[in-house]
Amino acid sequence: MSSQTATTAISPREKYYFLARRLHSLTGLMFSGFVCFHLLINATVLTGGESFQFCVEKIHILEHMGILVPVEMATIFFPIAFHALFGIVILLTSQSNMKDYPYGGNIRYTLQRLSAVVILVFLTMHIWHMHWLGKPFGGAQFDPANATSTAAAAMQSWSLWAPIYAIGVAATVFHLANGIWTALITWGVTIGPRSQRVAGYCCVALGAVLFVAGLGAVRGFMTYSVADGNETAAVEQVEESGH
């Protein structure tokens, strides 16, 4: 009498792919934290140019310490780069059955991939437009020393920047909110249907807040008077007065 023992061995490729998927999820959460911080800081322009300038100067204390670039690379650019590159691998190797089975999960899955493509294009434009990395290519219009006026001037330099940023914010916020909801399931935080439903409501609420903040920031920079802006001097006057 002979017997066969069925064994399932995980190949090294499957193991590394599993670890890469987890790292992809983790870097997505890191990116989500940065997006929340970034959009809320940008929204302070709605309370005045001095408020946004004050926040930017607090962040750029790291530059005076000589660690801004390493911190940006370690906590923002490297995680985003890995998340984007592995996201492309997922996009090219996965298939959606939304056409045959148009359920909510399949729709969200497809929109998550489509929003990723939009974000990749938008993020490239945004880095060129505002960040110092775009300077060799004629971009980098944002100057931290005069944060509000230079950001406003960059936004107002082309009539299409407002809708481009609005679309970018919408895609980013959806990708973030849906990604967090999925990550909570992936990491075993929300297991049952009830906890996943509650998490879904929370993610929708977070997405709504960030969407309003993002669009508010776009409107704030588009309507800011660049000619009257001297936000650095205003911040210095406030600090000298002791307030």
FENMO-V924939 format. One record per residue. N is the residue number from 1. RES is the residue in one small letter. OMEGA is omega in whole degrees, 0 to 359 (* if undefined). D_FIRST is the distance of its C-alpha to the first C-alpha in whole Angstrom. Layout:
n->N res->RES omega->OMEGA d_first->D_FIRST
n->N res->RES omega->OMEGA d_first->D_FIRST
This chain:
n->1 res->m omega->181 d_first->0
n->2 res->s omega->179 d_first->4
n->3 res->s omega->179 d_first->7
n->4 res->q omega->179 d_first->10
n->5 res->t omega->180 d_first->13
n->6 res->a omega->178 d_first->16
n->7 res->t omega->178 d_first->19
n->8 res->t omega->180 d_first->23
n->9 res->a omega->178 d_first->25
n->10 res->i omega->180 d_first->29
n->11 res->s omega->178 d_first->31
n->12 res->p omega->180 d_first->34
n->13 res->r omega->179 d_first->36
n->14 res->e omega->180 d_first->35
n->15 res->k omega->181 d_first->35
n->16 res->y omega->178 d_first->39
n->17 res->y omega->177 d_first->39
n->18 res->f omega->179 d_first->39
n->19 res->l omega->178 d_first->41
n->20 res->a omega->178 d_first->44
n->21 res->r omega->178 d_first->43
n->22 res->r omega->178 d_first->44
n->23 res->l omega->176 d_first->47
n->24 res->h omega->178 d_first->48
n->25 res->s omega->181 d_first->48
n->26 res->l omega->179 d_first->50
n->27 res->t omega->175 d_first->53
n->28 res->g omega->177 d_first->53
n->29 res->l omega->176 d_first->54
n->30 res->m omega->178 d_first->57
n->31 res->f omega->179 d_first->58
n->32 res->s omega->178 d_first->59
n->33 res->g omega->179 d_first->60
n->34 res->f omega->180 d_first->63
n->35 res->v omega->178 d_first->63
n->36 res->c omega->180 d_first->64
n->37 res->f omega->184 d_first->67
n->38 res->h omega->182 d_first->68
n->39 res->l omega->180 d_first->69
n->40 res->l omega->176 d_first->70
n->41 res->i omega->179 d_first->73
n->42 res->n omega->182 d_first->74
n->43 res->a omega->179 d_first->75
n->44 res->t omega->177 d_first->77
n->45 res->v omega->180 d_first->80
n->46 res->l omega->178 d_first->80
n->47 res->t omega->177 d_first->82
n->48 res->g omega->180 d_first->84
n->49 res->g omega->181 d_first->84
n->50 res->e omega->181 d_first->85
n->51 res->s omega->179 d_first->82
n->52 res->f omega->179 d_first->79
n->53 res->q omega->180 d_first->81
n->54 res->f omega->180 d_first->81
n->55 res->c omega->180 d_first->77
n->56 res->v omega->181 d_first->77
n->57 res->e omega->178 d_first->79
n->58 res->k omega->178 d_first->77
n->59 res->i omega->185 d_first->74
n->60 res->h omega->166 d_first->75
n->61 res->i omega->177 d_first->76
n->62 res->l omega->178 d_first->73
n->63 res->e omega->178 d_first->75
n->64 res->h omega->177 d_first->78
n->65 res->m omega->179 d_first->75
n->66 res->g omega->183 d_first->74
n->67 res->i omega->183 d_first->70
n->68 res->l omega->182 d_first->70
n->69 res->v omega->177 d_first->69
n->70 res->p omega->179 d_first->66
n->71 res->v omega->178 d_first->65
n->72 res->e omega->182 d_first->65
n->73 res->m omega->185 d_first->63
n->74 res->a omega->187 d_first->60
n->75 res->t omega->183 d_first->60
n->76 res->i omega->191 d_first->61
n->77 res->f omega->179 d_first->61
n->78 res->f omega->176 d_first->58
n->79 res->p omega->179 d_first->56
n->80 res->i omega->181 d_first->57
n->81 res->a omega->179 d_first->57
n->82 res->f omega->181 d_first->53
n->83 res->h omega->181 d_first->53
n->84 res->a omega->183 d_first->54
n->85 res->l omega->179 d_first->52
n->86 res->f omega->175 d_first->49
n->87 res->g omega->176 d_first->50
n->88 res->i omega->177 d_first->51
n->89 res->v omega->179 d_first->47
n->90 res->i omega->181 d_first->46
n->91 res->l omega->183 d_first->49
n->92 res->l omega->185 d_first->48
n->93 res->t omega->182 d_first->44
n->94 res->s omega->179 d_first->44
n->95 res->q omega->177 d_first->44
n->96 res->s omega->177 d_first->46
n->97 res->n omega->182 d_first->45
n->98 res->m omega->182 d_first->49
n->99 res->k omega->182 d_first->50
n->100 res->d omega->182 d_first->47
n->101 res->y omega->186 d_first->47
n->102 res->p omega->176 d_first->50
n->103 res->y omega->183 d_first->49
n->104 res->g omega->181 d_first->51
n->105 res->g omega->179 d_first->48
n->106 res->n omega->178 d_first->48
n->107 res->i omega->178 d_first->52
n->108 res->r omega->179 d_first->52
n->109 res->y omega->181 d_first->49
n->110 res->t omega->179 d_first->51
n->111 res->l omega->177 d_first->55
n->112 res->q omega->180 d_first->53
n->113 res->r omega->179 d_first->53
n->114 res->l omega->179 d_first->56
n->115 res->s omega->178 d_first->58
n->116 res->a omega->178 d_first->56
n->117 res->v omega->178 d_first->58
n->118 res->v omega->181 d_first->61
n->119 res->i omega->181 d_first->61
n->120 res->l omega->178 d_first->60
n->121 res->v omega->182 d_first->63
n->122 res->f omega->182 d_first->65
n->123 res->l omega->177 d_first->64
n->124 res->t omega->178 d_first->65
n->125 res->m omega->182 d_first->69
n->126 res->h omega->179 d_first->69
n->127 res->i omega->178 d_first->69
n->128 res->w omega->186 d_first->71
n->129 res->h omega->190 d_first->74
n->130 res->m omega->192 d_first->74
n->131 res->h omega->181 d_first->72
n->132 res->w omega->178 d_first->73
n->133 res->l omega->179 d_first->71
n->134 res->g omega->184 d_first->72
n->135 res->k omega->179 d_first->76
n->136 res->p omega->183 d_first->75
n->137 res->f omega->176 d_first->74
n->138 res->g omega->179 d_first->78
n->139 res->g omega->179 d_first->76
n->140 res->a omega->182 d_first->76
n->141 res->q omega->180 d_first->79
n->142 res->f omega->178 d_first->78
n->143 res->d omega->182 d_first->80
n->144 res->p omega->180 d_first->79
n->145 res->a omega->175 d_first->83
n->146 res->n omega->193 d_first->84
n->147 res->a omega->187 d_first->81
n->148 res->t omega->184 d_first->82
n->149 res->s omega->180 d_first->84
n->150 res->t omega->176 d_first->82
n->151 res->a omega->179 d_first->79
n->152 res->a omega->179 d_first->82
n->153 res->a omega->179 d_first->83
n->154 res->a omega->180 d_first->80
n->155 res->m omega->184 d_first->79
n->156 res->q omega->183 d_first->82
n->157 res->s omega->181 d_first->82
n->158 res->w omega->185 d_first->81
n->159 res->s omega->182 d_first->80
n->160 res->l omega->181 d_first->77
n->161 res->w omega->182 d_first->76
n->162 res->a omega->178 d_first->76
n->163 res->p omega->178 d_first->73
n->164 res->i omega->179 d_first->71
n->165 res->y omega->178 d_first->71
n->166 res->a omega->178 d_first->70
n->167 res->i omega->179 d_first->67
n->168 res->g omega->178 d_first->66
n->169 res->v omega->181 d_first->66
n->170 res->a omega->180 d_first->65
n->171 res->a omega->181 d_first->62
n->172 res->t omega->182 d_first->61
n->173 res->v omega->178 d_first->62
n->174 res->f omega->181 d_first->59
n->175 res->h omega->180 d_first->57
n->176 res->l omega->185 d_first->57
n->177 res->a omega->179 d_first->57
n->178 res->n omega->179 d_first->54
n->179 res->g omega->178 d_first->52
n->180 res->i omega->179 d_first->53
n->181 res->w omega->179 d_first->52
n->182 res->t omega->181 d_first->48
n->183 res->a omega->178 d_first->48
n->184 res->l omega->176 d_first->49
n->185 res->i omega->182 d_first->45
n->186 res->t omega->183 d_first->44
n->187 res->w omega->175 d_first->45
n->188 res->g omega->179 d_first->43
n->189 res->v omega->177 d_first->47
n->190 res->t omega->186 d_first->47
n->191 res->i omega->184 d_first->44
n->192 res->g omega->180 d_first->45
n->193 res->p omega->182 d_first->47
n->194 res->r omega->180 d_first->50
n->195 res->s omega->178 d_first->50
n->196 res->q omega->178 d_first->49
n->197 res->r omega->178 d_first->52
n->198 res->v omega->178 d_first->55
n->199 res->a omega->178 d_first->54
n->200 res->g omega->178 d_first->54
n->201 res->y omega->180 d_first->58
n->202 res->c omega->180 d_first->59
n->203 res->c omega->176 d_first->58
n->204 res->v omega->179 d_first->60
n->205 res->a omega->178 d_first->63
n->206 res->l omega->179 d_first->62
n->207 res->g omega->180 d_first->62
n->208 res->a omega->179 d_first->65
n->209 res->v omega->181 d_first->67
n->210 res->l omega->179 d_first->66
n->211 res->f omega->178 d_first->67
n->212 res->v omega->179 d_first->71
n->213 res->a omega->181 d_first->71
n->214 res->g omega->179 d_first->70
n->215 res->l omega->177 d_first->73
n->216 res->g omega->178 d_first->75
n->217 res->a omega->178 d_first->75
n->218 res->v omega->179 d_first->76
n->219 res->r omega->180 d_first->79
n->220 res->g omega->180 d_first->80
n->221 res->f omega->180 d_first->80
n->222 res->m omega->183 d_first->81
n->223 res->t omega->181 d_first->84
n->224 res->y omega->180 d_first->85
n->225 res->s omega->182 d_first->89
n->226 res->v omega->183 d_first->88
n->227 res->a omega->182 d_first->92
n->228 res->d omega->187 d_first->92
n->229 res->g omega->171 d_first->89
n->230 res->n omega->191 d_first->90
n->231 res->e omega->180 d_first->87
n->232 res->t omega->178 d_first->87
n->233 res->a omega->180 d_first->91
n->234 res->a omega->179 d_first->90
n->235 res->v omega->180 d_first->87
n->236 res->e omega->178 d_first->89
n->237 res->q omega->179 d_first->92
n->238 res->v omega->181 d_first->90
n->239 res->e omega->179 d_first->89
n->240 res->e omega->181 d_first->92
n->241 res->s omega->177 d_first->93
n->242 res->g omega->181 d_first->91
n->243 res->h omega->* d_first->89
